[in-house]
């Protein structure tokens, strides 16, 4: 196997893990996950990404790398009043819906009927509160967070994909020099899966499962397929959705939220420097999967380390990690002038955190946005 396959795979895995693991832990905390359930969540996610990437790449002979849903984790972290069992029910349902989208074409067409602007607006509304928290983090720890922001902005000029990871490393270095890091005392402990019986109810279906499904499809899978096309490949959408959906449904039983097509990290693994022969580039998934297996094994130690970090540092990492997705979501939301009012309303409602009938703000933001959009469309058609 070519040496050039290993470096991009390792870099992509480290970026994917380091830039958003804090957000995954925030999602677990929002659902009231126990420490055992949290480590099972991370372990199952890593396993799903590793196995799914290898299966799809070998099956399709297209370089396919998977990621966990970072916007999805933000959506979960923003929820309130949902138990871990209810969250698991939502994760399993989302996995089933994604798999069905790969084999039942009318379902895919139904999702495609949602305007891109409103899907982007819903995502922007979910991400915005997390990005705004960086101001409070800067006030609480000005030296650490201030340096992280500066390093992030500078690193983006060199390598945008690695900028969050570089900012995290800078924050860790300064926090360590200031004696603000508490290392795990338990030593190295192997992770294990914890089965969690799912619970289903309509409030969770509409408040978490459907928004998570839409966010995963619009903000993760579609950009992932676009990256493959840009690299000269024809994505096998059906197989990809079938594998990621089935995998997500299975890992969901152990607490993990959705894993899906990667976009930013996929671009790293699809670069021509990985392998000069495009037909052989799929082999990058083998070291990529191996890297995620290693990250899966060190999960408990990493979780312990993150719990020993200053909270402002973790808040800053989450905010910086979501800036690029937020910018993309806002760009999509405002890309169609005729839909900007509906998109703006969607953002405001989704970001408000309001909950009605046990259903969260993301769903209501999309509903209100669709109502405004349809009203605008009808009025414009009625004009003489």
Protein Blocks (a to p, Z undefined) as FASTA:
>chain_A
ZZklmmmmmmmmmmmmmmmmmmmmmmmmmnopafklmmmmmmmmmmmmmmmmmmmmmmno
pacdddddfklmmmmmmpghiafklmmmmmmmmmmmmmmmmmmmklmmmmmmpcfklmmm
mmmmmmmmmmmmmmmmmmmmmmlmmmmmmmmmmmmmmommlmmmmmmmmmmmmmmmnopa
ccdfklpaddddddddddddfklmmmmmmmmmmmmmmmmmmmmmmmmmmnopacdfklmm
mmmmmmmmmmmmnopacddddfklmmmmmgfklpmblklmmmmmmmmmmmmmmmmmmmmm
mmmmmmmpcfklmmmmmmmmmmmmmmmmmmmmmmpmklmmmmmmmmmmmmnopaeehiaf
klmmmmmmmmmmmmmmmmmmmpZZ
